[in-house]
Amino acid sequence: MDKNLFNTNTIKVKKQQDNVSSTHDVLEYVYKAMDEKGYDPVDHLVGYILSEDPTYITSNNNARNVIGKLERYDLIEELVSYYINHNIKKGGKKSK
Protein backbone atom coordinates (compact mmCIF):
# COMPACT_ATOMS: atom_id res chain seq x y z
CA MET A 1 0.00 0.00 0.00
CA ASP A 2 1.21 3.52 -0.83
CA LYS A 3 2.36 5.39 2.29
CA ASN A 4 1.06 8.70 0.87
CA LEU A 5 -2.47 7.38 0.44
CA PHE A 6 -3.47 8.41 3.95
CA ASN A 7 -1.22 11.43 4.14
CA THR A 8 -3.51 14.45 4.02
CA ASN A 9 -2.86 18.14 4.11
CA THR A 10 -4.96 20.29 6.36
CA ILE A 11 -5.89 23.82 5.36
CA LYS A 12 -7.02 26.10 8.12
CA VAL A 13 -9.53 28.73 7.12
CA LYS A 14 -10.05 31.69 9.41
CA LYS A 15 -13.69 32.71 9.47
CA GLN A 16 -14.16 36.46 9.19
CA GLN A 17 -16.14 37.85 12.10
CA ASP A 18 -18.51 40.51 10.85
CA ASN A 19 -20.17 41.61 14.14
CA VAL A 20 -22.99 43.52 12.50
CA SER A 21 -26.45 43.48 13.96
CA SER A 22 -28.43 46.49 12.77
CA THR A 23 -29.25 47.72 9.28
CA HIS A 24 -27.06 50.73 9.95
CA ASP A 25 -24.16 48.47 10.90
CA VAL A 26 -24.61 46.39 7.74
CA LEU A 27 -24.59 49.47 5.51
CA GLU A 28 -21.50 50.85 7.25
CA TYR A 29 -19.70 47.50 7.05
CA VAL A 30 -20.49 47.01 3.36
CA TYR A 31 -19.61 50.63 2.57
CA LYS A 32 -16.17 50.23 4.15
CA ALA A 33 -15.53 46.93 2.36
CA MET A 34 -16.38 48.45 -1.04
CA ASP A 35 -14.47 51.66 -0.39
CA GLU A 36 -11.44 49.62 0.66
CA LYS A 37 -11.48 47.88 -2.73
CA GLY A 38 -11.86 51.17 -4.61
CA TYR A 39 -15.50 50.70 -5.66
CA ASP A 40 -18.11 53.46 -5.60
CA PRO A 41 -20.29 52.29 -2.70
CA VAL A 42 -23.29 54.45 -3.66
CA ASP A 43 -23.47 53.12 -7.22
CA HIS A 44 -23.02 49.54 -6.09
CA LEU A 45 -25.56 49.76 -3.28
CA VAL A 46 -28.14 51.33 -5.62
CA GLY A 47 -27.51 48.57 -8.15
CA TYR A 48 -27.91 45.94 -5.48
CA ILE A 49 -31.09 47.43 -4.05
CA LEU A 50 -32.71 47.78 -7.48
CA SER A 51 -31.75 44.36 -8.80
CA GLU A 52 -31.03 42.29 -5.68
CA ASP A 53 -28.04 40.96 -7.64
CA PRO A 54 -25.40 40.12 -5.03
CA THR A 55 -22.55 40.62 -7.49
CA TYR A 56 -22.95 44.39 -7.03
CA ILE A 57 -21.47 43.87 -3.56
CA THR A 58 -17.83 42.90 -3.12
CA SER A 59 -16.94 39.68 -1.38
CA ASN A 60 -14.14 41.60 0.36
CA ASN A 61 -14.41 41.10 4.14
CA ASN A 62 -17.47 38.90 3.58
CA ALA A 63 -19.56 41.99 2.70
CA ARG A 64 -21.74 40.08 0.19
CA ASN A 65 -22.84 37.60 2.83
CA VAL A 66 -23.33 40.33 5.42
CA ILE A 67 -25.69 42.36 3.23
CA GLY A 68 -27.52 39.18 2.24
CA LYS A 69 -28.71 38.86 5.84
CA LEU A 70 -31.07 41.80 5.29
CA GLU A 71 -34.20 42.22 3.24
CA ARG A 72 -34.11 44.96 0.61
CA TYR A 73 -37.13 46.54 2.31
CA ASP A 74 -35.09 47.02 5.49
CA LEU A 75 -32.25 48.64 3.55
CA ILE A 76 -34.59 51.01 1.75
CA GLU A 77 -36.44 51.83 4.97
CA GLU A 78 -33.15 52.69 6.73
CA LEU A 79 -31.99 54.91 3.87
CA VAL A 80 -35.29 56.77 3.49
CA SER A 81 -35.67 57.23 7.25
CA TYR A 82 -32.15 58.58 7.56
CA TYR A 83 -32.63 60.94 4.62
CA ILE A 84 -35.92 62.30 5.97
CA ASN A 85 -34.63 62.69 9.53
CA HIS A 86 -31.40 64.41 8.49
CA ASN A 87 -32.48 66.41 5.46
CA ILE A 88 -36.17 67.19 5.68
CA LYS A 89 -37.20 67.24 9.34
CA LYS A 90 -34.10 69.19 10.34
CA GLY A 91 -34.36 71.60 7.43
CA GLY A 92 -31.20 70.35 5.77
CA LYS A 93 -30.12 70.94 2.21
CA LYS A 94 -32.23 69.50 -0.55
CA SER A 95 -30.46 67.37 -3.14
CA LYS A 96 -30.36 68.33 -6.79
C-alpha atoms as one frame of an Amber mdcrd trajectory, in Angstrom:
protein
   0.000   0.000   0.000   1.212   3.516  -0.832   2.357   5.394   2.295   1.057
   8.704   0.873  -2.475   7.381   0.444  -3.468   8.406   3.955  -1.216  11.430
   4.135  -3.512  14.446   4.018  -2.861  18.137   4.114  -4.959  20.294   6.361
  -5.889  23.816   5.362  -7.020  26.097   8.123  -9.527  28.731   7.119 -10.049
  31.685   9.407 -13.692  32.713   9.467 -14.158  36.457   9.185 -16.135  37.850
  12.104 -18.511  40.515  10.854 -20.171  41.608  14.142 -22.987  43.515  12.499
 -26.448  43.483  13.958 -28.428  46.487  12.768 -29.254  47.716   9.281 -27.064
  50.733   9.954 -24.158  48.466  10.901 -24.605  46.391   7.744 -24.585  49.472
   5.505 -21.503  50.849   7.248 -19.699  47.500   7.047 -20.494  47.014   3.360
 -19.608  50.626   2.565 -16.174  50.226   4.146 -15.526  46.928   2.356 -16.380
  48.452  -1.042 -14.470  51.659  -0.388 -11.437  49.619   0.661 -11.482  47.881
  -2.735 -11.863  51.175  -4.609 -15.495  50.700  -5.659 -18.111  53.463  -5.601
 -20.288  52.289  -2.695 -23.286  54.452  -3.656 -23.470  53.118  -7.218 -23.019
  49.541  -6.089 -25.562  49.762  -3.281 -28.135  51.328  -5.616 -27.510  48.565
  -8.154 -27.911  45.937  -5.475 -31.089  47.431  -4.048 -32.707  47.784  -7.479
 -31.746  44.364  -8.800 -31.027  42.291  -5.678 -28.036  40.956  -7.644 -25.400
  40.120  -5.029 -22.547  40.623  -7.489 -22.951  44.385  -7.027 -21.466  43.871
  -3.559 -17.832  42.903  -3.118 -16.943  39.676  -1.382 -14.141  41.604   0.364
 -14.408  41.101   4.144 -17.474  38.901   3.585 -19.561  41.985   2.696 -21.736
  40.083   0.193 -22.836  37.599   2.833 -23.329  40.326   5.422 -25.687  42.363
   3.228 -27.516  39.181   2.241 -28.709  38.865   5.845 -31.070  41.799   5.288
 -34.197  42.218   3.243 -34.115  44.956   0.611 -37.131  46.544   2.308 -35.090
  47.016   5.489 -32.248  48.637   3.546 -34.593  51.014   1.747 -36.441  51.831
   4.971 -33.154  52.686   6.727 -31.990  54.912   3.871 -35.287  56.769   3.495
 -35.668  57.232   7.251 -32.147  58.578   7.558 -32.628  60.939   4.625 -35.916
  62.300   5.968 -34.625  62.685   9.525 -31.402  64.411   8.495 -32.480  66.415
   5.457 -36.175  67.193   5.676 -37.198  67.241   9.339 -34.104  69.194  10.345
 -34.361  71.600   7.428 -31.199  70.350   5.768 -30.119  70.943   2.205 -32.228
  69.498  -0.550 -30.463  67.370  -3.137 -30.359  68.329  -6.792
